[in-house]
Amino acid sequence: MFVNFNGDWPPQPEPPPRPTPPRLDKRARTRFTWVIAFNLLLLLLMPLAGVTLFDAVVALFRG
């Protein structure tokens, strides 16, 4: 059985250069910020289990 002890030959090809990540313009950045804010608002106002957070806030204010 042949065992190749020279693992450096043939040389590995150069990896391709990484593409530059896309940049967001000002309008897209603003839209992205509003989407995140809207999702955070929905996370606080409408949990999947019902209105448990709303009930907890009301209970906190009742004392």
C-alpha positions as CSV (number, residue, x, y, z in Angstrom):
1,M,0.0,0.0,0.0
2,F,1.3,3.5,-0.9
3,V,1.5,6.1,1.8
4,N,2.2,9.7,0.7
5,F,4.5,11.3,3.3
6,N,4.8,14.4,1.2
7,G,1.5,16.1,1.8
8,D,2.7,19.5,0.5
9,W,2.8,18.4,-3.1
10,P,0.9,19.3,-5.3
11,P,0.5,22.7,-3.7
12,Q,-3.1,23.7,-2.8
13,P,-4.7,26.2,-5.1
14,E,-5.1,29.8,-3.7
15,P,-8.5,30.3,-2.1
16,P,-10.7,32.8,-4.0
17,P,-10.9,36.2,-2.4
18,R,-13.8,36.8,-0.1
19,P,-16.5,39.0,-1.6
20,T,-17.2,42.2,0.2
21,P,-20.3,42.1,2.3
22,P,-23.1,44.3,1.0
23,R,-23.5,47.7,2.6
24,L,-26.8,49.2,3.6
25,D,-27.6,52.7,2.5
26,K,-29.2,55.2,4.8
27,R,-32.8,54.4,3.7
28,A,-32.3,50.6,4.1
29,R,-30.6,51.2,7.5
30,T,-33.6,53.3,8.7
31,R,-36.1,50.7,7.4
32,F,-34.1,47.9,9.1
33,T,-34.1,49.9,12.4
34,W,-37.9,50.4,12.2
35,V,-38.5,46.6,11.5
36,I,-36.4,45.7,14.6
37,A,-38.2,48.3,16.8
38,F,-41.6,47.0,15.5
39,N,-40.6,43.4,16.3
40,L,-39.5,44.3,19.8
41,L,-42.8,46.1,20.4
42,L,-44.7,43.1,19.2
43,L,-42.6,40.9,21.4
44,L,-43.6,42.9,24.5
45,L,-47.3,43.5,23.5
46,M,-48.3,40.1,22.0
47,P,-46.6,37.1,23.5
48,L,-47.6,33.7,22.2
49,A,-49.0,32.6,25.5
50,G,-51.6,35.3,25.5
51,V,-51.5,38.6,27.4
52,T,-49.4,37.3,30.3
53,L,-47.0,40.2,30.1
54,F,-49.8,42.7,30.0
55,D,-51.4,41.1,33.1
56,A,-48.0,41.1,34.9
57,V,-47.6,44.9,34.2
58,V,-51.2,45.6,35.5
59,A,-50.5,43.5,38.6
60,L,-47.3,45.5,39.2
61,F,-49.2,48.8,39.1
62,R,-52.1,47.5,41.3
63,G,-49.6,47.0,44.1
